[in-house]
Amino acid sequence: MSEAVEVKLHIKLNVNKKKTNVLFAEAGSDFTDMLLSFLLLPLGTIVQVLEEHYGDKAPVIGSLTTLYKGASNLDVIHFRQEDRKEELINSTLFETELRKLRLNIRGTQPTSSTSGKSYDGVFTDGAASFIISDDLYVFPNGPCPITETLTSLGIAVEDMDGMETRNVMFGRNEMIGLLRESLISSNPLTSFIFPSRRMPVATEGHVMLPHIKPRGSVSELDKMILKVMLQKSTNKLLFAQADADFVDFLLCMLCTSLGPVEWFLRGNTGLQNMDNLYMSVAYNFYNVPQQIFYTKELLMKPRPIECEYCNKTGYHLLMCCRYYVKGANMYMVSDDLTVSPLGLTSGLSVINELKISLSDTKEVELQIGLEEGLSLLQAALTSTTALTDGLIKPFLKKQEQLIN
């Protein structure tokens, strides 16, 4: 029996030959649905797909990469149930929807809409066509004047001189490549076609966005206590000592898909291209009429969940009570969110390795509520020092304001 031929999705890339950059793309529903499906990928799955595809050359995604690796390396004896570890590292969230696509970025076999059949669409009308900017802003390809469309794309008329149209085919490998570029470059279509023209995402570090306020429909977190060990003389974070509730909160990040993360952070994740993709759904998205509400909600918002342990109903993640790890244990959390069992020896080893005198250390107790949880989530997406940028810096700033 012959192997199935891999499905390829066709798009048109309009390129400025002189500047070697992509001006915009035109794509059908099948490619656009595949692009929008990035919003359904759990954060842990994004790390997993990139790790499996690129191996040692996989990009580091903030502190999510080390959080995922730490969860993978955590012995199963630390989990309340064996299947909870499997749930974390091999999430099947939205598997039904992803299998309806012509391509499945996870590599599992699609259930319908194969290359030999017409495509009905999953998130968009199967007959629709779309314009996609270089930084992944998507809108319907409608009867809009050319100059107005170019203005919307931020393209100057003179950039159209010498434009060339290229027909490009995307299979699973190419879509994973585009996912990678979407996370590490500010011009993913260009950097995918012209790698030497990649413009890296700004690396100024985590910037708190004070206007991000908890949504009224999000359940408030019961305050969690996190004890952090700091160097007295510099206020540098050494490590954190965490109970199971805080570790569960971190692990819940891995099982939360990108669309709900965007919703929690109001489209300000620091992942510019993903923010654009999300805002496209919010403002420019046209679906098959009877699917408008369901599909938009699916891509954009978390699902209300009744917690099986505390009987609260609210949006998943920030009121999460999944009880992944055993409550009797203490855990060490490093600045990049690596989680490991905590013992006296391991804590002292960290201090000794940093060549810091024990007398130059201090323990500070932080209360983690919804505001702090959002700050840490935001930092985890873009910073490899998520605890410092998401918790310690805001805490020290508040302390300074109180003194002054």
Residue pairs with C-beta under 8 A, 6 or more apart in sequence:
5 115
6 171
6 172
7 102
7 103
7 110
7 114
7 115
7 171
8 115
8 169
8 170
8 171
9 27
9 28
9 30
9 31
9 34
9 102
9 103
9 169
9 170
9 171
9 175
10 28
10 31
10 167
10 168
10 169
10 170
11 25
11 26
11 27
11 28
11 31
11 132
11 167
11 168
11 170
12 25
12 26
12 27
12 165
12 166
12 167
12 168
13 22
13 25
13 165
13 166
13 167
13 168
13 189
13 193
14 22
14 23
14 24
14 25
14 26
14 163
14 164
14 165
14 166
15 21
15 22
15 23
15 163
15 164
15 165
15 166
15 193
16 22
16 23
16 159
16 160
16 162
16 163
16 164
17 162
17 163
17 164
18 161
18 162
19 159
20 190
20 194
20 196
20 197
21 134
21 187
21 190
21 194
21 197
22 134
22 187
22 189
22 190
22 193
22 194
23 134
23 153
23 155
23 159
23 160
23 163
24 131
24 132
24 133
24 134
24 153
24 155
25 131
25 132
25 189
26 129
26 130
26 131
26 132
26 141
27 35
27 129
27 130
27 132
28 119
28 128
28 129
28 130
29 119
29 121
29 124
29 125
29 126
29 127
29 128
29 129
29 130
30 101
30 102
30 113
30 119
30 126
31 170
32 123
32 124
32 128
32 130
32 132
32 138
33 101
33 102
33 121
33 122
33 123
33 124
34 101
34 102
34 103
34 105
34 170
34 175
35 132
35 136
35 138
35 178
35 277
36 123
36 124
36 138
36 277
36 281
36 299
37 97
37 98
37 101
37 105
37 122
37 123
38 179
38 182
38 258
38 274
38 277
39 257
39 258
39 259
39 262
39 274
39 277
39 278
39 281
39 299
39 300
40 93
40 94
40 97
40 98
40 257
40 258
40 259
40 298
40 299
41 49
41 94
41 105
41 257
41 258
42 91
42 93
42 254
42 255
42 256
42 257
42 258
43 64
43 253
43 254
43 255
43 256
43 257
43 258
43 261
43 381
44 64
44 68
44 71
44 88
44 89
44 91
44 253
44 254
44 255
45 91
45 93
45 106
46 61
46 64
46 179
46 183
46 258
47 58
47 61
47 64
47 65
47 68
47 254
48 68
48 89
48 90
49 105
49 106
49 176
49 179
50 58
50 59
50 61
50 176
50 179
50 180
51 58
51 65
51 68
53 173
53 176
54 180
58 65
59 180
59 183
59 184
60 66
60 384
61 183
61 381
62 379
62 380
62 381
62 382
62 383
62 384
62 386
63 335
63 336
63 337
63 379
63 380
63 383
63 384
63 385
63 386
64 253
64 254
64 337
64 380
64 381
66 334
66 336
66 337
66 338
66 384
67 250
67 251
67 253
67 254
67 336
67 337
67 338
67 339
67 380
68 89
68 254
69 338
70 337
70 338
70 339
70 340
71 85
71 88
71 89
71 251
71 254
71 339
72 89
73 340
74 85
74 325
74 339
74 340
74 341
75 341
76 82
76 85
78 325
78 326
78 329
78 341
79 85
79 324
79 325
79 326
80 323
80 324
80 325
80 326
84 322
84 323
84 324
85 324
87 255
88 251
88 254
88 255
88 324
89 254
91 254
91 255
93 255
93 257
94 257
94 298
95 106
95 108
97 122
97 298
98 104
98 105
98 106
98 108
99 108
99 109
99 110
99 111
99 112
100 110
100 111
100 112
100 113
100 122
101 110
101 113
101 122
102 110
102 113
102 114
102 115
102 119
103 110
103 170
103 171
103 172
103 175
104 110
104 172
105 172
105 175
105 176
105 179
107 172
113 119
113 120
113 122
118 126
119 126
120 126
121 127
121 128
121 288
122 295
123 287
123 295
123 298
123 299
124 130
124 285
124 286
124 287
124 288
125 286
125 287
125 288
128 140
128 141
128 286
129 140
129 141
130 138
130 139
130 140
130 141
131 138
131 139
131 140
131 141
131 149
131 153
132 138
132 189
133 153
133 154
133 276
134 187
134 188
134 189
134 190
135 186
135 187
135 188
135 272
135 273
135 276
136 182
136 188
136 189
136 273
136 274
136 276
136 277
136 280
137 153
137 276
137 277
137 279
137 280
137 284
138 277
138 280
138 281
138 284
138 285
139 152
139 280
139 284
140 284
140 286
144 152
147 157
150 156
150 157
150 160
166 193
168 193
170 178
174 192
177 192
178 188
178 189
178 192
181 188
181 189
181 191
181 192
181 198
182 188
182 271
182 273
182 274
182 277
183 201
183 271
183 273
183 274
184 198
184 200
184 201
185 191
185 198
185 199
185 200
185 201
185 273
186 199
186 200
186 201
186 202
186 272
186 273
187 197
187 198
187 199
188 273
190 197
190 198
190 199
191 197
191 198
191 199
201 271
201 272
201 382
205 383
205 385
205 389
206 270
206 378
206 379
206 382
206 383
206 385
206 386
206 389
206 390
206 393
207 270
208 375
208 378
208 393
208 394
209 265
209 268
209 378
212 265
212 266
212 268
212 374
212 378
214 220
214 318
214 370
214 371
214 374
215 263
215 264
217 314
217 315
218 264
218 314
218 315
218 318
218 319
218 370
219 312
219 313
219 314
219 315
219 318
219 319
220 319
220 369
220 370
221 249
221 318
221 319
221 368
221 369
221 370
221 373
222 245
223 367
223 368
223 369
224 243
224 245
224 246
224 249
224 367
224 368
224 369
225 243
225 246
225 365
225 366
225 367
225 368
226 240
226 241
226 242
226 246
226 333
226 365
226 366
226 367
226 368
226 391
227 240
227 241
227 242
227 363
227 364
227 365
227 366
228 237
228 238
228 239
228 240
228 241
228 363
228 364
228 365
228 366
228 387
228 391
228 392
229 237
229 238
229 239
229 240
229 241
229 347
229 351
229 361
229 362
229 363
230 236
230 237
230 238
230 361
230 362
230 363
230 364
230 392
231 238
231 356
231 360
231 361
231 362
232 360
232 361
232 362
233 360
235 392
235 396
237 335
237 385
237 387
237 388
237 392
238 350
238 351
238 354
238 356
238 361
239 332
239 333
239 334
239 335
239 347
239 350
240 332
240 333
240 334
240 387
241 330
241 331
241 332
241 333
241 342
241 347
241 363
242 330
242 331
242 332
242 333
242 339
242 342
243 327
243 330
243 331
244 323
244 324
244 325
244 326
244 327
244 328
244 329
244 331
245 327
246 331
246 333
246 368
247 324
247 325
247 331
247 333
247 339
248 320
248 321
248 322
248 323
248 324
248 325
249 318
249 320
249 368
249 373
250 333
250 337
250 339
251 322
251 324
251 325
251 339
252 316
252 317
252 320
252 322
252 324
253 317
253 377
253 380
255 322
256 302
256 316
256 317
258 274
258 278
259 278
259 281
259 298
259 299
259 300
259 301
260 300
260 301
260 302
260 303
260 315
260 316
260 317
261 269
261 317
261 377
261 381
262 269
262 274
262 275
262 278
262 300
263 300
263 301
263 302
264 302
264 315
264 317
264 318
264 374
264 377
265 374
265 377
265 378
267 275
267 278
267 279
267 282
268 275
268 378
269 275
269 378
269 381
269 382
270 378
270 381
270 382
271 381
271 382
278 300
281 296
281 299
281 300
282 300
285 296
286 292
287 295
287 296
301 315
302 315
302 316
302 317
303 315
303 316
304 313
304 314
304 315
305 313
305 314
305 315
305 316
306 312
306 313
307 313
307 314
307 319
307 320
307 321
308 321
309 321
309 323
310 321
312 319
312 321
317 377
318 370
318 373
318 374
325 331
329 341
329 342
330 341
330 342
331 339
331 340
331 341
331 342
332 339
332 340
332 341
332 342
332 346
332 347
332 350
333 339
333 387
334 340
334 387
335 384
335 385
335 386
335 387
335 388
336 384
336 385
336 386
336 387
337 380
337 386
337 387
340 346
348 358
351 358
351 361
364 395
366 372
366 391
366 395
368 376
368 391
372 390
372 391
372 394
375 390
375 391
375 394
376 386
376 387
376 390
376 391
377 390
378 390
379 385
379 386
379 387
379 389
379 390
379 391
380 386
380 390
383 389
383 390
